[in-house]
């Protein structure tokens, strides 16, 4: 679930438990995907300059292995605990399912269509390239088993 100022408690606190620090200027928290969107502060992160549109506040995302919303005795969450900070997002189960479905689709193509499909699309789409590599490994394994 995505939490913002509208569906979280007043002066809600967000803590990175592993680093033992409070995260300030939080805009949004996605507990399912494991990210927190934070307003960019050039004093704290001079090397990270996110791009943004005019009249928008520059933000960036911090990724975690898990984020827990803590309600306490309130109707809305008043505290968030974040564990396992990462440099990049993890692959979600939904993305893995989509990649698996894509690999099955590519595998089911006839050989001539498969080759034409790969020649036309592999350069343009990284997801197809990954699916092609996975299916190619599967085909190679099947061929060597025969």
LUMBA-188062 format. One record per residue (C-alpha): residue number from 1; residue in three letters; x, y, z. Coordinates in nm, 3 decimals. Example, Ala and Ser with C-alpha at 12.3 -4.5 7.8 and 13.67 -1.06 7.14 Angstrom:
<atoms>
ATOM|resi|resn|xx|yy|zz
ATOM|1|ALA|1.230|-0.450|0.780 $
ATOM|2|SER|1.367|-0.106|0.714 $
</atoms>
This chain:
<atoms>
ATOM|resi|resn|xx|yy|zz
ATOM|1|UNK|0.000|0.000|0.000 $
ATOM|2|UNK|0.116|0.352|-0.071 $
ATOM|3|UNK|0.103|0.585|0.227 $
ATOM|4|UNK|0.109|0.965|0.197 $
ATOM|5|UNK|0.012|1.250|0.425 $
ATOM|6|UNK|-0.353|1.173|0.353 $
ATOM|7|UNK|-0.357|0.819|0.489 $
ATOM|8|UNK|-0.095|0.825|0.765 $
ATOM|9|UNK|-0.086|0.983|1.108 $
ATOM|10|UNK|0.006|1.343|1.179 $
ATOM|11|UNK|0.385|1.385|1.217 $
ATOM|12|UNK|0.439|1.023|1.124 $
ATOM|13|UNK|0.797|0.902|1.188 $
ATOM|14|UNK|0.997|0.688|0.945 $
ATOM|15|UNK|1.305|0.502|1.074 $
ATOM|16|UNK|1.581|0.313|0.898 $
ATOM|17|UNK|1.629|0.053|1.170 $
ATOM|18|UNK|1.956|-0.090|1.034 $
ATOM|19|UNK|2.126|0.251|1.025 $
ATOM|20|UNK|1.948|0.374|1.339 $
ATOM|21|UNK|1.838|0.699|1.178 $
ATOM|22|UNK|1.515|0.886|1.123 $
ATOM|23|UNK|1.430|0.964|0.761 $
ATOM|24|UNK|1.318|1.320|0.711 $
ATOM|25|UNK|1.112|1.489|0.438 $
ATOM|26|UNK|0.928|1.172|0.334 $
ATOM|27|UNK|0.667|1.224|0.061 $
ATOM|28|UNK|0.536|0.870|0.008 $
ATOM|29|UNK|0.590|0.516|0.138 $
ATOM|30|UNK|0.512|0.200|-0.057 $
ATOM|31|UNK|0.520|-0.095|0.182 $
ATOM|32|UNK|0.444|-0.354|-0.088 $
ATOM|33|UNK|0.718|-0.246|-0.331 $
ATOM|34|UNK|0.963|-0.150|-0.057 $
ATOM|35|UNK|1.044|0.211|-0.143 $
ATOM|36|UNK|1.025|0.548|0.024 $
ATOM|37|UNK|1.012|0.870|-0.174 $
ATOM|38|UNK|1.209|1.149|-0.010 $
ATOM|39|UNK|1.252|1.516|-0.099 $
ATOM|40|UNK|1.600|1.577|-0.239 $
ATOM|41|UNK|1.821|1.775|-0.002 $
ATOM|42|UNK|2.143|1.880|-0.180 $
ATOM|43|UNK|2.320|1.923|0.155 $
ATOM|44|UNK|2.272|1.556|0.240 $
ATOM|45|UNK|2.305|1.405|-0.109 $
ATOM|46|UNK|2.521|1.636|-0.326 $
ATOM|47|UNK|2.607|1.361|-0.577 $
ATOM|48|UNK|2.243|1.263|-0.643 $
ATOM|49|UNK|2.054|1.523|-0.846 $
ATOM|50|UNK|1.714|1.389|-0.955 $
ATOM|51|UNK|1.546|1.542|-1.258 $
ATOM|52|UNK|1.205|1.698|-1.217 $
ATOM|53|UNK|0.959|1.917|-1.403 $
ATOM|54|UNK|0.932|2.291|-1.337 $
ATOM|55|UNK|0.732|2.378|-1.024 $
ATOM|56|UNK|0.788|2.029|-0.880 $
ATOM|57|UNK|0.989|1.933|-0.578 $
ATOM|58|UNK|1.283|1.707|-0.671 $
ATOM|59|UNK|1.251|1.368|-0.503 $
ATOM|60|UNK|1.429|1.035|-0.511 $
ATOM|61|UNK|1.352|0.687|-0.384 $
ATOM|62|UNK|1.519|0.482|-0.115 $
ATOM|63|UNK|1.470|0.106|-0.148 $
ATOM|64|UNK|1.437|-0.141|0.137 $
ATOM|65|UNK|1.390|-0.516|0.177 $
ATOM|66|UNK|1.089|-0.462|0.402 $
ATOM|67|UNK|0.886|-0.172|0.539 $
ATOM|68|UNK|0.641|-0.215|0.825 $
ATOM|69|UNK|0.360|0.027|0.910 $
ATOM|70|UNK|0.296|0.051|1.284 $
ATOM|71|UNK|-0.043|0.177|1.399 $
ATOM|72|UNK|-0.010|0.177|1.776 $
ATOM|73|UNK|-0.340|0.290|1.923 $
ATOM|74|UNK|-0.426|0.519|1.630 $
ATOM|75|UNK|-0.658|0.460|1.330 $
ATOM|76|UNK|-0.374|0.551|1.088 $
ATOM|77|UNK|-0.011|0.438|1.093 $
ATOM|78|UNK|0.209|0.668|1.301 $
ATOM|79|UNK|0.544|0.492|1.258 $
ATOM|80|UNK|0.726|0.305|0.983 $
ATOM|81|UNK|1.021|0.072|1.034 $
ATOM|82|UNK|1.244|0.007|0.733 $
ATOM|83|UNK|1.488|-0.284|0.715 $
ATOM|84|UNK|1.765|-0.369|0.467 $
ATOM|85|UNK|1.844|-0.062|0.257 $
ATOM|86|UNK|1.933|-0.141|-0.104 $
ATOM|87|UNK|2.081|0.055|-0.393 $
ATOM|88|UNK|1.816|-0.062|-0.641 $
ATOM|89|UNK|1.465|-0.207|-0.626 $
ATOM|90|UNK|1.411|-0.578|-0.583 $
ATOM|91|UNK|1.229|-0.781|-0.844 $
ATOM|92|UNK|0.869|-0.816|-0.729 $
ATOM|93|UNK|0.674|-1.142|-0.761 $
ATOM|94|UNK|0.451|-0.971|-1.018 $
ATOM|95|UNK|0.752|-0.885|-1.234 $
ATOM|96|UNK|0.883|-1.241|-1.205 $
ATOM|97|UNK|0.542|-1.377|-1.311 $
ATOM|98|UNK|0.533|-1.138|-1.608 $
ATOM|99|UNK|0.884|-1.239|-1.710 $
ATOM|100|UNK|0.789|-1.607|-1.682 $
ATOM|101|UNK|0.481|-1.552|-1.899 $
ATOM|102|UNK|0.696|-1.370|-2.155 $
ATOM|103|UNK|0.948|-1.655|-2.162 $
ATOM|104|UNK|0.668|-1.911|-2.213 $
ATOM|105|UNK|0.527|-1.704|-2.500 $
ATOM|106|UNK|0.866|-1.676|-2.669 $
ATOM|107|UNK|0.931|-2.050|-2.617 $
ATOM|108|UNK|0.603|-2.144|-2.781 $
ATOM|109|UNK|0.692|-1.968|-3.108 $
ATOM|110|UNK|0.799|-2.181|-3.406 $
ATOM|111|UNK|1.174|-2.171|-3.474 $
ATOM|112|UNK|1.153|-1.945|-3.785 $
ATOM|113|UNK|0.914|-1.702|-3.618 $
ATOM|114|UNK|1.130|-1.711|-3.306 $
ATOM|115|UNK|1.443|-1.614|-3.503 $
ATOM|116|UNK|1.263|-1.330|-3.685 $
ATOM|117|UNK|1.108|-1.211|-3.359 $
ATOM|118|UNK|1.448|-1.201|-3.190 $
ATOM|119|UNK|1.617|-1.022|-3.481 $
ATOM|120|UNK|1.353|-0.747|-3.486 $
ATOM|121|UNK|1.297|-0.688|-3.117 $
ATOM|122|UNK|1.595|-0.788|-2.911 $
ATOM|123|UNK|1.784|-0.466|-2.971 $
ATOM|124|UNK|1.490|-0.244|-2.878 $
ATOM|125|UNK|1.355|-0.400|-2.564 $
ATOM|126|UNK|1.564|-0.512|-2.268 $
ATOM|127|UNK|1.280|-0.721|-2.128 $
ATOM|128|UNK|1.255|-0.922|-2.448 $
ATOM|129|UNK|1.632|-0.961|-2.450 $
ATOM|130|UNK|1.621|-1.105|-2.100 $
ATOM|131|UNK|1.335|-1.336|-2.195 $
ATOM|132|UNK|1.519|-1.444|-2.507 $
ATOM|133|UNK|1.833|-1.520|-2.306 $
ATOM|134|UNK|1.632|-1.725|-2.057 $
ATOM|135|UNK|1.449|-1.919|-2.328 $
ATOM|136|UNK|1.771|-1.970|-2.523 $
ATOM|137|UNK|1.929|-2.127|-2.216 $
ATOM|138|UNK|1.623|-2.347|-2.173 $
ATOM|139|UNK|1.638|-2.453|-2.542 $
ATOM|140|UNK|2.011|-2.525|-2.514 $
ATOM|141|UNK|1.947|-2.738|-2.207 $
ATOM|142|UNK|1.668|-2.925|-2.390 $
ATOM|143|UNK|1.891|-2.983|-2.694 $
ATOM|144|UNK|2.179|-3.117|-2.487 $
ATOM|145|UNK|1.944|-3.348|-2.296 $
ATOM|146|UNK|1.826|-3.512|-2.622 $
</atoms>
